[in-house]
Amino acid sequence: MSSPAETLRTALAALLDGLPPRQAAQAVDRLIANYRGRTPTDAPILRDRADVAAYAAYRMPATFEAVRSALEAFAAAVPGWTPASHVDVGGGTGAATWAVTAAWDGERPVTVLDWAEPALALGRELAAANPALAGARWQRSRIGAALRIESTDLVTVSYVLGELTDQDRAHVVDAAAAAAPSVVVVEPGTPDGYARVIAARDRLIAAGFRVAAPCPHSAACPIVPGEDWCHFSARVSRSSLHRQVKAGSLPYEDEKFSYVAATRLPADEVSPAASRVVRRPQIRKGQVLLDLCEAEEQLRRHTVTKRHGDLYKAARDADWGDSWPPVEPGNYHEIRQ
Ligand SMILES: C[S@@+](CC[C@H](N)C(=O)[O-])C[C@H]1O[C@@H](n2cnc3c(N)ncnc32)[C@H](O)[C@@H]1O
């Protein structure tokens, strides 16, 4: 059986069948121009099927991979937990619903809320290819003061906050916190996206949630705003549409994203990473430099050298976004002396 990622790729490729490549590329150009400088908006940007097909073909593989990566880090922190139901707010064509099916096996009730009917219609069409989304409900709903989210196990809000006013960002996070014991917010990995994630993180903590990922703790983020921003990277295979729109020969691109996964599950069910690799590790001759965000609420660079044996091998395999260390914390302690 194909993975959700492969099934999604095939379904998206089929979407463009019959659409002249130039027309698809023009739709993407129009969409990028529309998004630039026009947010927050008071009416949906995704107005018709051409807009939505362009969005889905061009952006959905990337938002899917970013959300999947965030959910996998969350799943690692709550190993005994599987969402029994899911609501995706501002879900558009449903990238996060596909990501949930990639992160956790099985079927569950799924509801996608969005104000753009064409996005919901296309999401429903694509979801027909994914058995775990067969029963998903696609509902028109506007994020605002009146937003109420039905009670569920997991709420995702992916690549949405940037399209909202400050008040509506607060409303959607509060509504998510009231509806579910677990909330995952994903934004582009830019300084602004990170700032929106931190604001959502603060709101969730104030509502009684603890952070499960990426942070090793639920205290204040040690990053100084304006100096740096916490973000990660997910590799995305480029479709033929990508190759047309973006010059360049690479068969992949790296989607940068920021996220927070927070939960009200009991403390003994949540094991945040001891520390997290917050930059791409630098491999030097005989050593690996790891930039870590640590449980002690600080950022620190660790140098792991050959003399650390297995830990050195693990460090060579470590990736940006991974939790660290992969071994007993006791052993790890030794190398910090
Ligand atoms: C960039 S898309 C992200 C879609 C999807 N979550 C993803 O990750 O691919 C933003 C989505 O938010 C929806 N949206 C923006 N403002 C909204 C509002 N006020 N109420 C409901 N949906 C909204 C848009 O229609 C669009 O589908």
The ligand as an SDF file (V2000), in Angstrom:
LIG
                    3D

 27 29  0  0  0  0  0  0  0  0999 V2000
   -2.1800   29.2660    3.3860 C   0  0  0  0  0  0  0  0  0  0  0  0
   -3.7160   28.4080    3.4440 S   0  0  0  0  0  0  0  0  0  0  0  0
   -3.2960   26.9930    4.4560 C   0  0  0  0  0  0  0  0  0  0  0  0
   -4.1760   25.8260    4.1890 C   0  0  0  0  0  0  0  0  0  0  0  0
   -3.8300   24.5550    4.9500 C   0  0  0  0  0  0  0  0  0  0  0  0
   -4.0590   24.6970    6.3770 N   0  0  0  0  0  0  0  0  0  0  0  0
   -2.4140   24.1200    4.6670 C   0  0  0  0  0  0  0  0  0  0  0  0
   -1.6360   23.9950    5.6110 O   0  0  0  0  0  0  0  0  0  0  0  0
   -2.0740   23.8820    3.5010 O   0  0  0  0  0  0  0  0  0  0  0  0
   -4.6700   29.4030    4.5470 C   0  0  0  0  0  0  0  0  0  0  0  0
   -6.0840   28.8980    4.6890 C   0  0  0  0  0  0  0  0  0  0  0  0
   -6.7300   29.6400    5.7180 O   0  0  0  0  0  0  0  0  0  0  0  0
   -8.0370   29.9370    5.2720 C   0  0  0  0  0  0  0  0  0  0  0  0
   -8.4950   31.1590    5.9670 N   0  0  0  0  0  0  0  0  0  0  0  0
   -7.8880   32.3710    5.9910 C   0  0  0  0  0  0  0  0  0  0  0  0
   -8.5910   33.2360    6.7400 N   0  0  0  0  0  0  0  0  0  0  0  0
   -9.6740   32.5630    7.1960 C   0  0  0  0  0  0  0  0  0  0  0  0
  -10.7900   32.9120    8.0160 C   0  0  0  0  0  0  0  0  0  0  0  0
  -10.9070   34.1320    8.5340 N   0  0  0  0  0  0  0  0  0  0  0  0
  -11.6960   31.9510    8.2900 N   0  0  0  0  0  0  0  0  0  0  0  0
  -11.5690   30.7040    7.7920 C   0  0  0  0  0  0  0  0  0  0  0  0
  -10.5590   30.3220    7.0010 N   0  0  0  0  0  0  0  0  0  0  0  0
   -9.6130   31.2240    6.7120 C   0  0  0  0  0  0  0  0  0  0  0  0
   -7.8760   30.1540    3.7750 C   0  0  0  0  0  0  0  0  0  0  0  0
   -9.1090   30.0580    3.0760 O   0  0  0  0  0  0  0  0  0  0  0  0
   -6.8790   29.0620    3.4120 C   0  0  0  0  0  0  0  0  0  0  0  0
   -7.5190   27.8600    3.0760 O   0  0  0  0  0  0  0  0  0  0  0  0
  1  2  1  0
  2  3  1  0
  2 10  1  0
  3  4  1  0
  4  5  1  0
  5  6  1  0
  5  7  1  0
  7  8  2  0
  7  9  1  0
 10 11  1  0
 11 12  1  0
 11 26  1  0
 12 13  1  0
 13 14  1  0
 13 24  1  0
 14 15  1  0
 14 23  1  0
 15 16  2  0
 16 17  1  0
 17 18  1  0
 17 23  2  0
 18 19  1  0
 18 20  2  0
 20 21  1  0
 21 22  2  0
 22 23  1  0
 24 25  1  0
 24 26  1  0
 26 27  1  0
M  CHG  2   2   1   9  -1
M  END
$$$$
